[in-house]
Amino acid sequence: MASGRRSFHVSSQLKTVTRMSERDPNFIESYLHYARTKGAVAIDFDWMHEDIMVPNITDRDTLVEFAKITADAYVEVPEGADWIDVGLPYNETGGFGWDSNGLRGHVFVDETNTTVIIAIKGTSAALFHSDGDTVSNDKVNDNLLFSCCCARISYLWSTVCDCYEKSYTCSQSCLEGALYAEDKYYRATLDIYRNTTSLYPTANIWVTGHSLGGAMSALLGRTYGLPTIAFESPGEQLAAQRLHLPFPPIPLNETTVWHVGNTADPIFMGVCNGPTSVCWLGGYAMETQCHAGLECIYDTVNDKRWHISISNHRIRPIIDMMLSYNTTPTCVAPTNCQDCYDWNFV
């Protein structure tokens, strides 16, 4: 163990959660496949109440530490110049996806193998002041996950799937199949979870990520009932519904999926769209705004006089912003949120 390392300042607490009693990856993936078949009927899952340790999202230092972990998800080599040491008792045990141009990130494990944190990298793109060999695949998945219909914004746009039928009409089954395709990021998150649980079968698993990585974290957390903290993520509720992810029969305010963002981030707030937006000009069809979890929103527009800007989406400025507050925002369930209400899905 390296000496002189800082400590990981995370507060956790015991919480009763409701999740499926059968969470074996083989069962979950079989269900997800069945749910997309024509004529599939709703399944009455066996839900259980379980006491587990979850991050204390009312503690500022805890949120900051998780944000630092998401920043590390963008860095290939631990201990490099851009790496932020997570601190004892956690160690990075191996990255995933760095030998390909798909979903990437890192896995952190404490010294007793009791808690594992999966950190998923977000979008690399010039408009986010980042680059890399995942830019193309990141963009395809962004446009598939967060658009109404395959990024069919106008006839001038190239679509990322062939589900568009006619004006404001899209094939629902086609969209579901496209999201679950082998080469798309949601399937990659399932593989990451399967591999992680095979190595640490008794560990308590937490998930985190930023931007696209935050949305993928939230989808994985929703799939398996995992405590999840997503930073500045686009709305993933529509994708969760299209994937037929299991939603426990509890009020949304009892969920363990938290979306942390700020009011000056157009992507998190769901307003980075339209012909004059940076996202549109960059070829990103970011049409969703609804989150399938609690929203913990820093009001930087009123508190800091920030203007809505894509620069307020990047994770490192967000870490500085969070440190400037003495408290954390109250996390609340979104109400009356509906994406793509003007589309017909057939």
Buried (B, 14 or more C-beta within 10 A) or exposed (E): EEEEBEEBEBBBEEBEBBBBEEBEBEEBBEBBEEBBEEEEEEEEBEBBEEEBBBBBBBBBBBBBBBBBBBBBBBBBEBEEEEBBBBBBBBBBBBBBBBEEBBBBBBBBBBEEEEBBBBBBBBBBBEBBEBEBEBBEBBBBBBBBBBBBBBBBBEEEBEBBBEBBBEEBEBBBBBBBBBBBEEEBBBBBBBBBBBBBBEEBEEBBBBBBBBBBBBBBBBBBBBBBBBBBBBBBBBBBBBBBBBBBBBEBEEEBEEBBBBBBBBBBBBBBBBBBBEEEBBBBEBBBBBBBBBBBBBBBBBEBBEBBEBEBEBBBBBBBBBBEBBEEBEEBBEBEBBEEBEBBEEBEBE
